[in-house]
Amino acid sequence: GETRMEEARYAEAAEAFNTAYTRAAALAARHPRDGDMLFERAQAEYWIGFVAMRRGDFSAERGWSTRYRDSAAALVTIEGKKPRAQLELIYGHHNLAVMELVRGNLADARNGFLAERTALDEMLTMNPGDPQLHYRMADNASWLGSVAERDGRYAEAIERFTESSSRYEALITLEPAVARWRLRLTDSVAFSGDVRTLMGRRADAAAAYDRAKTL
């Protein structure tokens, strides 16, 4: 299925992923407390939704993405605090939130990103030194900033983008050789400049853009 996706042969990709889903769903139904079976069903649900997105079938995308998130939540019920289950739930919330933001459903998008944030907070409590979790938290703050900006809540947008920048700065301190943290910081600083421009704060916006250019 993934190979067919890369070839843009979406009908064949969908057929492969639906076959995978049928088999995984049967196994999960037969072994309802087996996390591996449920995990595989969730992967098939994700990919079916992804194909639907590529084909522009938004209704199917939402339906399968919701199934994926719900399967991830069920996996958390089975596996508890295991990172695999927690991460799947984070991805499930994030994917749906991005989809709602693209569709202009700002309230649903915000709720989805906040749910993702709650799950990330819980994982960070257990794994405070994990750079990838810190990255996802910085990314989450940026998405919440984008939602606030589109909703006209500019003060909150600046607050979110500032948080995102601070988290990327911490990642740069933690992993100074990782160039993409600086790239992400650059984006976050520029985003805050965009909001200040919308607010008419031109000097502050220029300062943000100058910093982004320097970075």
Residue pairs with C-beta under 8 A, 6 or more apart in sequence:
1 13
1 14
1 16
1 17
1 20
1 47
1 51
2 13
2 47
4 10
4 12
4 13
4 16
5 13
5 47
5 50
5 51
5 54
8 54
10 51
10 54
10 55
13 47
13 51
14 48
14 51
14 52
14 55
17 44
17 47
17 48
17 51
18 44
18 48
20 40
20 43
20 44
20 47
21 41
21 44
21 45
21 48
24 37
24 40
24 41
24 43
24 44
25 41
25 44
27 34
27 37
27 40
27 41
28 34
28 37
28 38
28 40
28 41
30 37
31 37
32 38
33 78
34 78
35 75
35 78
35 79
35 82
35 84
35 85
38 71
38 74
38 75
38 78
39 75
39 84
39 88
41 71
42 68
42 71
42 72
42 75
42 88
45 64
45 65
45 67
45 68
45 71
46 64
46 65
46 68
46 91
46 95
48 60
48 64
49 60
49 61
49 63
49 64
49 65
49 67
49 68
49 95
50 61
52 58
52 60
52 61
52 64
53 61
53 99
58 99
58 103
61 99
62 96
62 99
65 92
65 95
65 96
65 99
66 96
68 92
68 95
69 89
69 92
69 93
69 95
69 96
70 92
71 88
71 92
72 85
72 88
72 89
72 91
72 92
73 89
73 92
75 84
75 85
75 88
75 89
76 85
76 86
76 88
76 89
78 85
79 85
81 126
83 123
83 127
86 119
86 122
86 123
87 123
89 119
90 116
90 119
90 120
90 123
90 136
93 112
93 113
93 115
93 116
93 119
94 112
94 113
94 116
94 140
94 143
96 108
96 112
97 108
97 109
97 110
97 111
97 112
97 113
97 115
97 116
97 143
98 109
98 143
100 106
100 108
100 109
100 112
101 109
101 143
101 146
101 147
101 150
104 150
106 147
106 150
106 151
109 147
110 144
110 147
110 148
110 151
113 140
113 143
113 144
113 147
114 144
116 140
117 137
117 140
117 144
120 133
120 136
120 137
120 140
121 137
123 130
123 133
124 130
124 133
124 134
124 137
127 133
131 171
131 174
131 175
131 178
134 167
134 170
134 171
134 174
135 171
135 181
135 184
137 167
138 163
138 164
138 167
138 168
138 171
138 184
138 188
139 164
139 184
141 160
141 161
141 163
141 164
141 167
142 160
142 161
142 164
142 187
142 188
142 191
144 156
144 160
145 156
145 157
145 158
145 159
145 160
145 161
145 164
145 191
145 192
145 195
146 157
146 191
148 154
148 156
148 157
148 160
149 157
149 191
149 194
149 195
149 198
154 195
154 198
154 199
157 192
157 195
158 192
158 195
158 196
161 188
161 189
161 191
161 192
161 195
162 192
164 188
164 191
165 185
165 188
165 189
165 192
168 181
168 182
168 184
168 185
168 188
169 185
171 178
171 181
172 178
172 181
172 182
172 185
175 181
182 215
185 215
186 212
186 215
187 212
189 208
189 211
189 212
189 215
190 208
190 209
190 212
192 208
193 204
193 205
193 206
193 207
193 208
193 209
193 212
194 205
196 202
196 204
196 205
196 208
197 205
